[in-house]
Amino acid sequence: MKKEELLSIGLTEEQADKVFAMNGKDIEKHKKAAEDAKADKEAVEKQLADRNKDIEDLRKSSGDAESVRKQLEDLQGRYTKETEDYKAQLRRRHDPRDHGQGRQVLFQSRRESLPCRPQGEAP
């Protein structure tokens, strides 16, 4: 979109400048959302790699059944806490009440999520 196009449909210079300012804010908001999604993806990939390494180490373990059981319980506890921390981080990041952007709350539960607000609707 060019300023001349806006002027040709009857907008004033001031109105055209405001349209571009609003558009710039929208672009920055979407860039931030893309950066957040990339960070989330990288965090999940790292978590998966760490878990795969732990599982492989557990498989290679030549200890007795009690030490393997203890190691498994420790890993399960750690994974549960990490998963809950990560879900809380995602909820905070995507909670519309925190940012006023009306985005969907992710991972609230497996079967429940808040609906997205239609574009252009006031928060």
HELIX and SHEET records of a PDB file:
HELIX    1   1 LYS A    3  SER A    8  1                                   6    
HELIX    2   2 GLU A   13  LYS A   60  1                                  48    
HELIX    3   3 ALA A   65  HIS A   94  1                                  30    
HELIX    4   4 PRO A   96  HIS A   99  1                                   4    
END                                                                             
